[in-house]
């Protein structure tokens, strides 16, 4: 399916032309049909052969038309229908020529950046279309539409309709293919209820895929797609570009409105602050209305320079870098400027010269790089939600500022050395302490540590190639303790003896990490090889044996024997029975 919007002055025959092309009535409202005046958006569709140079091919293309009102009072409705649409059928009447709303509609299309179009000069049975055609083509050529094809038609007589259908088919064939894997953002242009079904919203799906049963976001809360219709028929799947009606489960009639959007979860972020590139020329008032997609939101405009500005929106919108919209002055009935979103999460600026620096940054196309520099590390998914492709090295889903990644290993190593000098017997530096000077995620920190000889484990940063070296004072105390235990390996010294040696809890922990001692309890300490020696001695005991048997075999006290046996149980060397006896496990 391809979606085409109409555009042009009131009474130039847009709806009549759509009716002649499709055989459908685009005016939905009774008042519209009674007055012969389009007030709100209308929709119709038809199948058109891909025809070029008068030769029809077998390929058929479905064209869905969004018919917009041409009266100046209903320009916001026109903009809601045109904003999400990739192509336009511009209509000018042969007997009336270029008019005020022709100009405003064209200015809107130019501001939106619409690049695909076709000119239909209607009412060709009433006047020679040559002058109106030449004038309209000249005006269109100066906009984003550029040079377009023109067809003179008469909906009353049918003259030119076959050629117009052929040109529509050819234009549809030139439209860029949408990406059906893109994140869904369906701008809502109509909301209504159906008895027994509930709330239905409609819009133009520009890209992506929507399926029955999908969970989407509406106004920040999850909603479920209960049903889908495209071209008046129920379907299970709709792929952009398409006109689609979505039946939402559990949404009240007032739970959605024109300008809201159905969004793929976790793929978009709503913002009230955007920095934009300004297109076109003209006065720029401080209070205007931003039209983007089907939304129309009042905003405050702060120019950074002649071509860039910051918009503060009255309500948040889900926008990305690259989105096109326009600023309209409703009081002056004019399109002020077109805009392209450059940054949907801009920085707060303070200080003299900040605005000029921001203007230069935006014009240089450096918004994404500057964002990464400000934050250092950003989730790749977060950059995607802002409309930017990753522009730096990626580490486990994080995009890292290249300068930060280069500087980080040296920064981390220096901070670790400083901290280690002040805590010589600590097991390691708490990662939270390191993050105070290197505030990066663990995955990025690990990547930086790889070039420093350090490693992160269990929340601590320590040397990956540690040799078990101890500070000199601790080394002397441990050596003396090992000498005492060499003569009586299971005669663990009392706490007072350990204290006299200068072996407190931190020193003992350091010695254990170095593989020199084994702490069975806080105050029961043996040499590193004691458990293995005990296992060899206990093997000679008849099974099962008691704690007392073990105590006598090891030549120690119950104070040592009990935690030593529990240590051997935990290591799988011994097996404790329900009656408290033990036997050696077969190994």
C-alpha positions as a printed NumPy array, in Angstrom:
array([[  0.   ,   0.   ,   0.   ],
       [  1.085,   3.591,  -0.66 ],
       [ -0.458,   6.593,   1.082],
       [ -0.951,   9.91 ,  -0.7  ],
       [ -2.378,  13.116,   0.774],
       [ -4.279,  15.687,  -1.201],
       [ -3.454,  19.396,  -0.928],
       [ -4.818,  22.596,  -2.4  ],
       [ -7.226,  25.507,  -2.019],
       [-10.818,  25.065,  -0.923],
       [-13.291,  24.322,  -3.786],
       [-10.556,  23.246,  -6.189],
       [-12.044,  19.765,  -6.343],
       [ -9.816,  17.597,  -4.139],
       [-12.629,  15.461,  -2.736],
       [-14.381,  15.281,  -6.104],
       [-11.17 ,  14.053,  -7.681],
       [-10.609,  11.405,  -4.984],
       [-14.216,  10.298,  -5.441],
       [-13.672,   9.944,  -9.202],
       [-10.426,   8.004,  -8.735],
       [-11.678,   5.602,  -6.08 ],
       [-15.457,   5.427,  -6.421],
       [-15.602,   6.108,  -2.67 ],
       [-16.948,   9.031,  -0.667],
       [-14.065,  10.625,   1.264],
       [-16.288,  13.055,   3.196],
       [-17.344,  11.162,   6.329],
       [-19.405,  13.834,   8.066],
       [-23.018,  14.645,   7.17 ],
       [-22.196,  18.343,   7.458],
       [-19.402,  17.92 ,   4.898],
       [-21.723,  16.284,   2.409],
       [-24.458,  18.825,   3.062],
       [-22.168,  21.848,   2.613],
       [-19.913,  20.333,  -0.04 ],
       [-16.971,  21.397,   2.146],
       [-14.35 ,  19.082,   3.576],
       [-13.912,  19.857,   7.284],
       [-11.938,  16.926,   8.633],
       [ -9.717,  14.261,   7.15 ],
       [-11.28 ,  11.843,   4.671],
       [ -9.997,   8.492,   3.484],
       [-10.46 ,   6.434,   0.319],
       [ -8.427,   3.931,  -1.663],
       [ -8.114,   2.254,  -5.033],
       [ -5.91 ,  -0.203,  -6.928],
       [ -3.838,   1.36 ,  -9.676],
       [ -1.688,  -0.395, -12.272],
       [  1.977,   0.552, -12.4  ],
       [  1.687,   2.341, -15.721],
       [  4.44 ,   4.241, -17.437],
       [  4.5  ,   5.859, -20.868],
       [  1.003,   4.624, -21.488],
       [  2.   ,   0.957, -21.132],
       [  0.21 ,  -0.869, -18.354],
       [  1.978,  -3.656, -16.502],
       [  0.404,  -6.511, -14.579],
       [  1.615,  -5.075, -11.27 ],
       [ -1.046,  -3.42 ,  -9.16 ],
       [ -0.471,  -0.895,  -6.382],
       [ -2.991,   0.089,  -3.751],
       [ -3.16 ,   3.822,  -3.177],
       [ -4.83 ,   5.117,  -0.033],
       [ -5.753,   8.803,  -0.154],
       [ -5.857,  11.106,   2.841],
       [ -8.19 ,  13.849,   1.678],
       [ -7.548,  17.084,   3.58 ],
       [ -9.69 ,  20.21 ,   3.981],
       [ -8.712,  23.238,   1.93 ],
       [-10.359,  26.011,   3.965],
       [ -8.05 ,  28.204,   6.034],
       [-10.071,  27.493,   9.197],
       [ -9.176,  23.819,   8.969],
       [ -5.444,  24.06 ,   8.255],
       [ -4.581,  22.218,  11.52 ],
       [ -6.685,  19.292,  10.265],
       [ -4.87 ,  19.43 ,   6.934],
       [ -1.492,  19.367,   8.694],
       [ -2.505,  16.381,  10.834],
       [ -3.241,  14.408,   7.691],
       [ -0.226,  15.53 ,   5.707],
       [  2.486,  15.299,   8.357],
       [  2.948,  11.491,   8.361],
       [  2.388,  11.003,   4.595],
       [  5.292,  10.523,   2.125],
       [  3.623,  11.802,  -1.073],
       [  1.073,  14.387,  -2.172],
       [ -1.444,  14.927,  -4.955],
       [ -1.469,  18.722,  -5.271],
       [ -4.681,  20.111,  -6.753],
       [ -5.151,  23.462,  -8.497],
       [ -8.3  ,  24.437, -10.393],
       [ -7.83 ,  25.51 , -14.01 ],
       [-10.521,  28.219, -13.75 ],
       [ -9.338,  29.64 , -10.408],
       [ -5.578,  29.247, -10.482],
       [ -3.234,  29.665,  -7.56 ],
       [ -4.933,  30.857,  -4.349],
       [ -4.149,  31.634,  -0.711],
       [ -4.537,  28.112,   0.636],
       [ -2.607,  26.742,  -2.317],
       [  0.323,  28.771,  -1.027],
       [ -0.115,  27.76 ,   2.629],
       [ -0.511,  24.086,   1.764],
       [  2.616,  24.215,  -0.397],
       [  4.527,  25.99 ,   2.363],
       [  3.469,  23.211,   4.736],
       [  4.601,  20.476,   2.354],
       [  7.919,  22.239,   1.877],
       [  8.347,  22.636,   5.623],
       [  7.574,  18.941,   6.177],
       [ 10.148,  18.137,   3.497],
       [  7.772,  16.136,   1.285],
       [  9.707,  15.129,  -1.843],
       [  7.246,  13.075,  -3.872],
       [  4.283,  14.657,  -5.564],
       [  2.04 ,  15.024,  -8.575],
       [  0.099,  18.054,  -9.812],
       [ -3.528,  17.647, -10.863],
       [ -5.055,  20.68 , -12.597],
       [ -8.783,  20.136, -12.127],
       [-11.858,  21.561, -13.83 ],
       [-10.036,  21.456, -17.15 ],
       [-13.475,  21.415, -18.854],
       [-14.136,  24.936, -17.556],
       [-10.935,  26.715, -18.604],
       [ -7.701,  26.182, -20.483],
       [ -5.405,  24.522, -17.887],
       [ -2.148,  25.737, -19.46 ],
       [ -1.691,  28.946, -17.451],
       [ -2.633,  27.368, -14.105],
       [ -0.35 ,  24.403, -14.837],
       [  2.66 ,  26.541, -15.716],
       [  2.204,  28.785, -12.663],
       [  1.732,  25.859, -10.252],
       [  4.704,  23.914, -11.608],
       [  6.913,  26.969, -11.196],
       [  5.866,  27.357,  -7.568],
       [  6.25 ,  23.652,  -6.773],
       [  9.676,  23.538,  -8.398],
       [ 11.03 ,  25.994,  -5.811],
       [ 10.146,  23.688,  -2.899],
       [ 11.148,  20.256,  -1.604],
       [  8.84 ,  18.708,  -4.222],
       [ 11.015,  19.969,  -7.07 ],
       [  9.973,  19.153, -10.623],
       [  6.78 ,  17.1  , -10.676],
       [  4.559,  15.694, -13.414],
       [  1.278,  17.491, -14.146],
       [ -2.02 ,  16.16 , -15.474],
       [ -5.04 ,  18.222, -16.5  ],
       [ -8.293,  16.485, -15.51 ],
       [-12.015,  16.919, -15.314],
       [-13.793,  14.84 , -12.719],
       [-17.112,  15.788, -14.344],
       [-16.266,  14.506, -17.847],
       [-13.592,  11.975, -16.892],
       [-11.024,  13.601, -19.185],
       [ -7.451,  12.973, -18.013],
       [ -8.39 ,  10.502, -15.27 ],
       [ -6.721,   7.544, -17.005],
       [ -3.506,   9.541, -17.439],
       [ -3.701,  10.69 , -13.807],
       [ -4.053,   7.091, -12.625],
       [ -1.024,   6.125, -14.708],
       [  1.037,   8.963, -13.24 ],
       [ -0.078,   8.037,  -9.704],
       [  1.054,   4.482, -10.323],
       [  4.4  ,   5.689, -11.636],
       [  4.861,   7.974,  -8.618],
       [  4.028,   5.115,  -6.262],
       [  6.668,   2.992,  -7.987],
       [  9.272,   5.683,  -7.223],
       [  8.478,   5.94 ,  -3.531],
       [ 11.196,   4.547,  -1.267],
       [ 10.454,   1.116,   0.174],
       [  9.563,   1.365,   3.872],
       [ 11.353,  -0.729,   6.493],
       [  8.859,  -3.099,   8.101],
       [ 11.355,  -3.839,  10.891],
       [ 11.424,  -0.211,  12.053],
       [ 10.082,   0.782,  15.467],
       [  6.353,   1.447,  15.3  ],
       [  5.185,   5.035,  15.747],
       [  1.621,   5.406,  14.562],
       [  0.421,   9.008,  14.796],
       [ -3.282,   9.026,  15.597],
       [ -5.429,  11.257,  13.408],
       [ -8.883,   9.983,  14.346],
       [-10.486,   8.359,  17.418],
       [-13.946,   6.784,  17.601],
       [-15.808,   3.926,  19.259],
       [-17.607,   0.912,  17.81 ],
       [-20.36 ,  -0.764,  19.802],
       [-19.102,  -4.09 ,  21.086],
       [-15.513,  -3.395,  20.059],
       [-14.513,  -0.295,  21.98 ],
       [-12.054,   2.409,  21.027],
       [-10.594,   2.539,  17.514],
       [ -7.809,   4.843,  16.386],
       [ -6.635,   5.457,  12.839],
       [ -3.427,   6.75 ,  11.342],
       [ -0.796,   6.378,   8.656],
       [  1.767,   3.725,   9.565],
       [  4.944,   5.046,   7.979],
       [  7.142,   2.024,   8.749],
       [  7.283,  -1.02 ,  10.975],
       [  4.752,  -3.78 ,  11.539],
       [  1.683,  -4.022,  13.766],
       [  0.061,  -7.349,  14.619],
       [ -3.085,  -8.323,  16.471],
       [ -2.068,  -9.024,  20.052],
       [  0.869,  -6.604,  20.033],
       [  1.514,  -4.592,  23.177],
       [  2.144,  -0.923,  22.347],
       [  2.458,   2.227,  24.417],
       [ -0.101,   5.017,  24.419],
       [  0.612,   7.993,  26.615],
       [  3.148,   5.999,  28.602],
       [  0.89 ,   3.058,  29.418],
       [  0.716,  -0.316,  27.73 ],
       [ -2.24 ,  -1.074,  25.467],
       [ -3.027,  -4.205,  23.471],
       [ -4.044,  -4.381,  19.807],
       [ -7.397,  -6.13 ,  19.832],
       [ -8.005,  -5.915,  16.098],
       [ -6.739,  -4.326,  12.878],
       [ -8.342,  -3.072,   9.698],
       [ -6.7  ,  -1.925,   6.488],
       [ -8.657,  -0.788,   3.434],
       [-11.895,  -1.618,   5.249],
       [-10.987,  -5.286,   5.856],
       [ -9.961,  -7.086,   9.052],
       [ -6.343,  -8.213,   8.948],
       [ -3.933,  -9.844,  11.368],
       [ -0.839,  -7.899,  10.289],
       [ -0.227,  -4.438,   8.819],
       [  3.134,  -3.301,   7.459],
       [  4.011,   0.293,   6.658],
       [  3.352,   2.32 ,   4.643],
       [ -0.365,   1.83 ,   5.268],
       [ -3.572,   3.419,   6.43 ],
       [ -4.669,   1.394,   9.43 ],
       [ -7.461,   1.31 ,  11.998],
       [ -6.465,  -0.167,  15.36 ],
       [ -8.989,  -1.487,  17.875],
       [ -7.444,  -1.064,  21.336],
       [ -8.343,  -3.226,  24.299],
       [ -9.182,  -1.426,  27.541],
       [ -8.879,   2.156,  26.247],
       [-11.712,   4.577,  26.912],
       [-12.899,   6.959,  24.188],
       [-11.232,   9.869,  25.964],
       [ -8.052,   7.844,  26.504],
       [ -6.681,   8.816,  23.088],
       [ -6.798,  11.909,  20.921],
       [ -5.488,  13.224,  17.646],
       [ -1.765,  13.844,  17.924],
       [ -1.121,  10.959,  20.317],
       [  0.988,   8.094,  19.036],
       [  1.021,   4.321,  19.407],
       [  4.63 ,   3.365,  20.068],
       [  6.794,   0.268,  20.117],
       [  7.774,  -0.311,  23.783],
       [ 11.257,   0.754,  24.909],
       [ 12.   ,   2.278,  21.506],
       [ 10.966,   5.919,  21.89 ],
       [ 11.39 ,   8.631,  24.478],
       [  9.004,  11.518,  24.877],
       [ 10.571,  14.943,  25.301],
       [  9.49 ,  18.501,  25.925],
       [ 12.798,  19.971,  24.789],
       [ 14.27 ,  19.677,  21.275],
       [ 16.993,  21.434,  19.347],
       [ 16.111,  21.845,  15.682],
       [ 17.455,  22.981,  12.342],
       [ 15.252,  25.711,  10.861],
       [ 14.309,  25.55 ,   7.176],
       [ 13.09 ,  28.435,   5.079],
       [ 13.025,  32.127,   5.873],
       [ 10.718,  34.497,   7.631],
       [ 10.001,  36.062,  11.013],
       [ 10.171,  33.684,  13.952],
       [  7.913,  34.568,  16.861],
       [  8.716,  33.228,  20.32 ],
       [  5.378,  31.408,  20.679],
       [  4.299,  29.167,  17.805],
       [  2.714,  25.737,  17.235],
       [  4.864,  22.749,  16.313],
       [  3.188,  20.363,  13.862],
       [  4.936,  16.987,  13.715],
       [  3.258,  13.81 ,  12.557],
       [ -0.393,  14.306,  13.434],
       [  0.46 ,  16.327,  16.557],
       [  0.056,  20.054,  17.043],
       [  1.732,  21.358,  20.213],
       [  2.24 ,  24.97 ,  21.291],
       [  5.887,  25.719,  21.955],
       [  8.281,  28.439,  23.001],
       [ 11.017,  29.129,  20.444],
       [ 14.527,  30.171,  21.496],
       [ 16.746,  30.73 ,  18.446],
       [ 20.41 ,  29.75 ,  18.859],
       [ 21.291,  31.371,  15.547],
       [ 19.608,  32.116,  12.247],
       [ 19.296,  28.41 ,  11.391],
       [ 18.984,  26.615,  14.747],
       [ 16.657,  26.924,  17.713],
       [ 15.455,  25.219,  20.859],
       [ 11.769,  24.378,  21.208],
       [ 10.161,  24.011,  24.615],
       [  6.949,  22.071,  24.044],
       [  3.741,  22.457,  26.035],
       [  3.485,  18.657,  26.201],
       [  6.022,  15.912,  25.455],
       [  6.237,  14.229,  22.045],
       [  8.015,  11.023,  20.967],
       [ 10.525,  12.441,  18.496],
       [ 13.916,  11.478,  17.14 ],
       [ 16.764,  13.205,  15.379],
       [ 15.847,  13.409,  11.71 ],
       [ 12.116,  13.974,  12.259],
       [ 10.622,  16.764,  10.145],
       [  7.918,  19.15 ,  11.225],
       [  6.909,  22.764,  10.905],
       [  6.233,  25.813,  13.047],
       [  2.972,  27.601,  12.374],
       [  1.716,  30.976,  13.502],
       [ -2.036,  30.366,  13.894],
       [ -2.766,  34.042,  14.509],
       [ -0.976,  35.076,  11.326],
       [ -2.348,  32.11 ,   9.334],
       [  1.14 ,  31.312,   8.072],
       [  3.793,  28.64 ,   8.132],
       [  6.701,  30.219,   9.988],
       [  9.498,  27.733,   9.313],
       [ 10.164,  24.081,   8.682],
       [ 12.153,  22.212,  11.296],
       [ 14.333,  19.105,  11.437],
       [ 14.968,  17.603,  14.856],
       [ 18.694,  17.49 ,  15.624],
       [ 18.682,  16.574,  19.334],
       [ 15.763,  15.225,  21.343],
       [ 17.693,  15.315,  24.64 ],
       [ 19.634,  18.585,  24.511],
       [ 21.849,  19.917,  27.315],
       [ 21.096,  22.748,  29.69 ],
       [ 23.232,  25.696,  28.583],
       [ 24.782,  28.146,  31.008],
       [ 27.327,  30.88 ,  30.681],
       [ 28.337,  33.471,  28.142],
       [ 28.836,  32.071,  24.677],
       [ 27.025,  28.795,  25.354],
       [ 24.283,  29.552,  22.824],
       [ 26.783,  30.44 ,  20.073],
       [ 28.783,  27.297,  20.805],
       [ 25.622,  25.186,  20.651],
       [ 24.657,  26.775,  17.316],
       [ 28.072,  25.88 ,  15.85 ],
       [ 27.846,  22.354,  17.255],
       [ 24.424,  21.741,  15.712],
       [ 25.325,  23.21 ,  12.322],
       [ 28.467,  21.066,  12.218],
       [ 26.366,  17.926,  12.658],
       [ 28.035,  17.213,  16.011],
       [ 24.903,  16.79 ,  18.166],
       [ 25.317,  13.02 ,  18.558],
       [ 29.058,  13.189,  19.232],
       [ 28.535,  15.986,  21.754],
       [ 25.835,  13.947,  23.484],
       [ 28.245,  11.022,  23.837],
       [ 30.983,  13.308,  25.163],
       [ 28.618,  14.741,  27.776],
       [ 27.496,  11.343,  29.02 ],
       [ 30.664,   9.311,  28.452],
       [ 28.767,   6.031,  28.102],
       [ 25.287,   5.56 ,  26.649],
       [ 23.25 ,   2.453,  25.975],
       [ 23.15 ,   1.742,  22.239],
       [ 19.376,   1.339,  22.597],
       [ 19.14 ,   4.833,  24.109],
       [ 21.008,   6.359,  21.163],
       [ 18.685,   4.497,  18.806],
       [ 15.657,   5.901,  20.645],
       [ 17.089,   9.388,  20.09 ],
       [ 17.49 ,   8.702,  16.366],
       [ 21.262,   8.319,  16.298],
       [ 23.37 ,   5.425,  15.075],
       [ 26.263,   4.528,  17.418],
       [ 29.277,   6.733,  16.634],
       [ 31.807,   5.278,  19.023],
       [ 33.21 ,   1.948,  20.203],
       [ 30.661,  -0.441,  21.711],
       [ 31.273,  -2.473,  24.866],
       [ 28.565,  -4.978,  25.86 ],
       [ 25.736,  -2.796,  24.562],
       [ 27.275,   0.491,  25.769],
       [ 28.568,   3.083,  23.325],
       [ 31.62 ,   4.8  ,  24.782],
       [ 33.107,   8.166,  23.967],
       [ 36.412,   7.321,  22.192],
       [ 38.416,   9.854,  24.215],
       [ 37.049,   8.461,  27.472],
       [ 37.866,   4.898,  26.443],
       [ 41.449,   5.894,  25.623],
       [ 41.962,   7.738,  28.908],
       [ 40.13 ,   5.316,  31.171],
       [ 42.83 ,   2.611,  31.688],
       [ 45.417,   5.129,  32.868],
       [ 42.871,   6.931,  35.019],
       [ 41.747,   3.679,  36.655],
       [ 45.283,   2.378,  37.233],
       [ 46.384,   5.629,  38.878],
       [ 43.372,   5.734,  41.186],
       [ 43.812,   2.066,  42.138],
       [ 47.511,   2.577,  42.928],
       [ 46.693,   5.578,  45.095],
       [ 43.981,   3.697,  46.981],
       [ 46.079,   0.518,  47.379],
       [ 48.941,   2.494,  48.921],
       [ 46.53 ,   3.695,  51.6  ],
       [ 44.96 ,   0.214,  52.088],
       [ 47.876,  -2.221,  51.669],
       [ 46.187,  -5.326,  53.149],
       [ 42.678,  -4.809,  51.748],
       [ 41.226,  -7.592,  49.644],
       [ 40.532,  -5.144,  46.862],
       [ 39.228,  -1.7  ,  46.047],
       [ 35.435,  -1.448,  46.183],
       [ 34.172,  -0.763,  42.683],
       [ 31.846,   1.941,  44.08 ],
       [ 34.934,   3.803,  45.325],
       [ 36.604,   3.524,  41.922],
       [ 33.462,   4.776,  40.184],
       [ 33.69 ,   8.049,  42.094],
       [ 36.608,   8.954,  39.831],
       [ 35.615,   6.732,  36.872],
       [ 31.787,   6.782,  36.751],
       [ 31.246,   4.12 ,  34.077],
       [ 29.223,   0.864,  33.985],
       [ 30.856,  -2.384,  35.165],
       [ 31.128,  -3.783,  31.62 ],
       [ 33.016,  -0.702,  30.43 ],
       [ 35.155,  -0.73 ,  33.559],
       [ 36.109,  -4.37 ,  32.919],
       [ 37.162,  -3.478,  29.377],
       [ 39.362,  -0.683,  30.729],
       [ 40.828,  -2.964,  33.41 ],
       [ 41.929,  -5.463,  30.752],
       [ 44.808,  -3.134,  29.838],
       [ 45.856,  -2.412,  33.432],
       [ 46.552,  -5.824,  34.981],
       [ 43.532,  -5.354,  37.242],
       [ 40.309,  -7.357,  37.427],
       [ 36.797,  -6.805,  38.805],
       [ 35.295,  -9.62 ,  40.846],
       [ 32.529,  -9.676,  43.455],
       [ 32.409,  -5.894,  43.579],
       [ 36.143,  -5.51 ,  44.195],
       [ 38.936,  -4.343,  41.907],
       [ 42.259,  -6.116,  42.492],
       [ 45.361,  -7.191,  40.66 ],
       [ 44.654, -10.009,  38.238],
       [ 48.201, -11.436,  38.542],
       [ 48.524, -11.15 ,  42.326],
       [ 51.465, -13.143,  43.702],
       [ 50.251, -13.225,  47.308],
       [ 52.828, -10.714,  48.507],
       [ 52.068,  -9.263,  51.935],
       [ 53.216,  -6.015,  53.552],
       [ 56.509,  -6.533,  55.435],
       [ 55.002,  -6.373,  58.952],
       [ 52.279,  -8.87 ,  58.072],
       [ 54.802, -11.129,  56.324],
       [ 56.949, -11.284,  59.482],
       [ 53.943, -12.113,  61.681],
       [ 52.64 , -14.83 ,  59.358],
       [ 56.087, -16.411,  59.048],
       [ 56.398, -16.592,  62.857],
       [ 52.934, -18.173,  63.106],
       [ 53.809, -20.736,  60.407],
       [ 56.958, -21.674,  62.363],
       [ 54.895, -22.275,  65.521],
       [ 52.373, -24.402,  63.619],
       [ 55.087, -26.455,  61.932],
       [ 55.81 , -28.216,  65.232],
       [ 52.136, -28.613,  66.226],
       [ 50.016, -28.18 ,  63.044],
       [ 46.638, -28.439,  64.79 ],
       [ 47.445, -26.348,  67.867],
       [ 45.707, -23.186,  66.71 ],
       [ 46.891, -20.227,  68.817],
       [ 44.452, -18.34 ,  71.01 ],
       [ 43.14 , -14.933,  69.962],
       [ 45.458, -13.19 ,  72.398],
       [ 48.495, -14.815,  70.799],
       [ 47.322, -13.689,  67.335],
       [ 46.847, -10.177,  68.657],
       [ 50.352, -10.154,  70.145],
       [ 51.709, -11.122,  66.743],
       [ 49.815,  -8.22 ,  65.177],
       [ 47.424, -10.468,  63.229],
       [ 43.996,  -8.91 ,  63.433],
       [ 40.999,  -9.76 ,  61.203],
       [ 42.26 ,  -7.703,  58.235],
       [ 45.772,  -9.141,  58.399],
       [ 44.451, -12.703,  58.696],
       [ 42.136, -12.129,  55.718],
       [ 45.071, -10.867,  53.656],
       [ 47.165, -13.912,  54.64 ],
       [ 44.302, -16.244,  53.72 ],
       [ 43.907, -14.585,  50.319],
       [ 47.633, -15.032,  49.802],
       [ 47.238, -18.771,  50.455],
       [ 49.305, -18.776,  53.62 ],
       [ 46.693, -19.478,  56.317],
       [ 43.261, -21.073,  56.707],
       [ 40.724, -19.458,  59.002],
       [ 38.295, -22.082,  60.334],
       [ 36.548, -19.476,  62.482],
       [ 37.368, -15.897,  63.333],
       [ 39.979, -16.968,  65.863],
       [ 40.826, -20.557,  64.821],
       [ 43.681, -20.259,  62.35 ],
       [ 45.904, -23.001,  60.889],
       [ 48.601, -23.184,  58.259],
       [ 47.435, -23.521,  54.663],
       [ 48.226, -27.244,  54.38 ],
       [ 46.569, -28.271,  57.646],
       [ 43.212, -29.515,  56.234],
       [ 44.933, -31.832,  53.733],
       [ 47.246, -33.167,  56.471],
       [ 44.245, -33.778,  58.734],
       [ 42.477, -35.725,  55.947],
       [ 45.467, -38.072,  55.627],
       [ 45.545, -38.746,  59.361],
       [ 41.8  , -39.316,  59.613],
       [ 41.92 , -41.878,  56.81 ],
       [ 43.586, -44.307,  59.254],
       [ 40.651, -44.128,  61.704],
       [ 38.077, -46.939,  61.621],
       [ 34.71 , -45.714,  60.336],
       [ 32.593, -44.277,  61.653],
       [ 34.561, -42.005,  63.967],
       [ 33.537, -39.365,  66.482],
       [ 34.794, -35.845,  67.15 ],
       [ 36.718, -37.233,  70.111],
       [ 38.322, -39.871,  67.9  ],
       [ 39.386, -37.17 ,  65.464],
       [ 40.617, -34.908,  68.256],
       [ 42.881, -37.61 ,  69.635],
       [ 44.176, -38.604,  66.185],
       [ 45.061, -34.993,  65.386],
       [ 46.443, -34.194,  68.817],
       [ 44.286, -31.105,  69.248],
       [ 41.396, -29.696,  71.241],
       [ 37.654, -29.75 ,  70.596],
       [ 37.932, -25.975,  69.895],
       [ 39.938, -26.843,  66.778],
       [ 38.583, -30.279,  65.901],
       [ 34.945, -29.237,  65.498],
       [ 35.469, -26.378,  62.956],
       [ 38.181, -28.417,  61.193],
       [ 35.768, -31.325,  60.666],
       [ 33.045, -28.928,  59.504],
       [ 35.547, -27.503,  57.008],
       [ 36.303, -31.03 ,  55.739],
       [ 32.541, -31.73 ,  55.524],
       [ 32.084, -28.625,  53.354],
       [ 34.991, -29.647,  51.157],
       [ 33.469, -33.097,  50.636],
       [ 36.331, -34.875,  52.372],
       [ 34.241, -36.223,  55.26 ],
       [ 30.576, -37.134,  55.552],
       [ 28.629, -36.466,  58.756],
       [ 25.893, -38.898,  59.841],
       [ 22.743, -38.022,  61.763],
       [ 24.268, -39.276,  65.027],
       [ 27.239, -36.923,  64.681],
       [ 29.752, -39.546,  63.607],
       [ 31.719, -39.236,  60.402],
       [ 33.393, -41.33 ,  57.782],
       [ 35.773, -40.449,  54.973],
       [ 34.214, -40.097,  51.539],
       [ 35.507, -42.378,  48.815],
       [ 37.559, -40.26 ,  46.45 ]])
